[in-house]
Amino acid sequence: MADRSVTFTGIRFENPFLLSSAPPTESENNILRAFDAGWGGVVTKTIGLHPVTNVVGAKAKFMRTAAEDASVSMKKRPGAALHSSWNWELISDKAIDWWVPRLRRIKEAHPTKVLIASIMAGSGNDKELRNWQLLAQAVQENGADGIECNFSCPHMDRKDMGSNIGKDEGLCSVVTEAVKEVSTIPVWTKLTPATRDMVVEAAACFRGGADAMVSSNTFPSLPMIDPDTLEFEINVDGLVSSGGLGGPAILPMALANMAKMTQAFPDKSFSGIGGVSDFSQALSYFLLGAGTVQVCTSAMLDSAIGPNVIKRLNAGLDAFLDRHASDGWTTVEDFRGIRRERVVLQSQIRRPEGDHYQGGYEAVEGYAAPDLVS
Ligand SMILES: Cc1cc2nc3c(=O)[nH]c(=O)nc-3n(C[C@H](O)[C@H](O)[C@H](O)COP(=O)(O)O)c2cc1C
């Protein structure tokens, strides 16, 4: 019989779909609604020891693209399709003391759902490493089933925080080790794509004892400049800083990173994030070897916690397993990773032979028709 459930890093999920650490999981009410809607798990909005203050005005906006001119803009236009989310939101503006009783209540209300706590501290000295441990202990003692270390927030100025940890293999492994030292529950590390080769940082986290890699957070990006006002489409007093791009625009890049990592560590666990709104996108992550998939942007645009998104994901998985019943596939594990080895070096891709070779000038989209005279 087809079965949606998966076991990932030793944790049983009723389905492999989670809300990622972001606005959909920033409050008790949202998380309770998400579980009621059918999500197998959630990763809380990242929790720190101290409250943070966000910029004035909007913390996140959505970019859309229009078929007629391929323009990308935050301006709403009829008929435009979602291109991406752009955000410069910091971690939770509620600190650990606010979260502790809420984690406990959420877990009590939904004992079979998976509650992962995302945490973040600095890494510049022993006191900061101790802060990671304090956070890890606080969340595990109050109902978290797992910990996700945020090594990937793209908007931290501090050199020892957020994606600055995820860009430094030394810090990746030291912080992971510190968290593992006190943890009795699985520890995942969420990586940044803003690095030369994520495999290097993934290796460092695994060396530190991480149970899974989460890939990934948003990509560094700027909003567009309005051609009329010459102002950034999102700014405060005319100023902007580098923010994070999520949603459909990052899907192919996130898949490329996932393939590199699952090939490098075929026996390790990976949670895929980036541009998922439907089962077809989640399927690409599974086929490349991920065991769970997380969602942010598409859920934000669907009643804040994605009730329709999770319905589509579950229905898509059911229909897929149904279609492949004759292959003997009954769970995600039966097809996980079966396209991982199809990503190869360019030199291993077959070239045309003999008369069939057209010098690359076949009239395909984006190329001129072949010049048959010359
Ligand atoms: C507004 C906003 C806030 C976010 N906050 C966090 C956060 O606190 N911690 C974290 O690990 N990721 C955070 N993220 C990143 C998302 O969890 C996710 O990795 C990213 O958006 C890519 O997934 P998507 O394409 O489904 O949006 C945030 C994303 C957005 C859009």
The ligand as an SDF file (V2000), in Angstrom:
LIG
                    3D

 31 33  0  0  0  0  0  0  0  0999 V2000
   10.5020   36.6630    4.5170 C   0  0  0  0  0  0  0  0  0  0  0  0
   11.4320   35.5160    4.6910 C   0  0  0  0  0  0  0  0  0  0  0  0
   12.0040   35.2600    5.9250 C   0  0  0  0  0  0  0  0  0  0  0  0
   12.8830   34.1910    6.0990 C   0  0  0  0  0  0  0  0  0  0  0  0
   13.4090   33.9480    7.3410 N   0  0  0  0  0  0  0  0  0  0  0  0
   14.2390   32.8830    7.5230 C   0  0  0  0  0  0  0  0  0  0  0  0
   14.7210   32.5520    8.8240 C   0  0  0  0  0  0  0  0  0  0  0  0
   14.4340   33.2020    9.8270 O   0  0  0  0  0  0  0  0  0  0  0  0
   15.5440   31.4690    8.9330 N   0  0  0  0  0  0  0  0  0  0  0  0
   15.8890   30.6810    7.8640 C   0  0  0  0  0  0  0  0  0  0  0  0
   16.6170   29.7010    8.0210 O   0  0  0  0  0  0  0  0  0  0  0  0
   15.4150   30.9650    6.6270 N   0  0  0  0  0  0  0  0  0  0  0  0
   14.6020   32.0310    6.4380 C   0  0  0  0  0  0  0  0  0  0  0  0
   14.0760   32.2870    5.1890 N   0  0  0  0  0  0  0  0  0  0  0  0
   14.4480   31.4060    4.0320 C   0  0  0  0  0  0  0  0  0  0  0  0
   13.3900   30.3490    3.7620 C   0  0  0  0  0  0  0  0  0  0  0  0
   13.2250   29.4720    4.8550 O   0  0  0  0  0  0  0  0  0  0  0  0
   13.7720   29.5080    2.5210 C   0  0  0  0  0  0  0  0  0  0  0  0
   15.0200   28.8940    2.7630 O   0  0  0  0  0  0  0  0  0  0  0  0
   13.8770   30.3420    1.2390 C   0  0  0  0  0  0  0  0  0  0  0  0
   12.8550   31.3070    1.1760 O   0  0  0  0  0  0  0  0  0  0  0  0
   13.8320   29.4620   -0.0180 C   0  0  0  0  0  0  0  0  0  0  0  0
   12.6210   28.7340   -0.0820 O   0  0  0  0  0  0  0  0  0  0  0  0
   11.3910   29.1730   -1.0650 P   0  0  0  0  0  0  0  0  0  0  0  0
   11.9350   29.2110   -2.4470 O   0  0  0  0  0  0  0  0  0  0  0  0
   10.3340   28.1250   -0.8460 O   0  0  0  0  0  0  0  0  0  0  0  0
   10.9650   30.5240   -0.5960 O   0  0  0  0  0  0  0  0  0  0  0  0
   13.1910   33.3530    4.9980 C   0  0  0  0  0  0  0  0  0  0  0  0
   12.5890   33.5990    3.7530 C   0  0  0  0  0  0  0  0  0  0  0  0
   11.7210   34.6630    3.5870 C   0  0  0  0  0  0  0  0  0  0  0  0
   11.0800   34.8890    2.2330 C   0  0  0  0  0  0  0  0  0  0  0  0
  1  2  1  0
  2  3  1  0
  2 30  2  0
  3  4  2  0
  4  5  1  0
  4 28  1  0
  5  6  2  0
  6  7  1  0
  6 13  1  0
  7  8  2  0
  7  9  1  0
  9 10  1  0
 10 11  2  0
 10 12  1  0
 12 13  2  0
 13 14  1  0
 14 15  1  0
 14 28  1  0
 15 16  1  0
 16 17  1  0
 16 18  1  0
 18 19  1  0
 18 20  1  0
 20 21  1  0
 20 22  1  0
 22 23  1  0
 23 24  1  0
 24 25  2  0
 24 26  1  0
 24 27  1  0
 28 29  2  0
 29 30  1  0
 30 31  1  0
M  END
$$$$
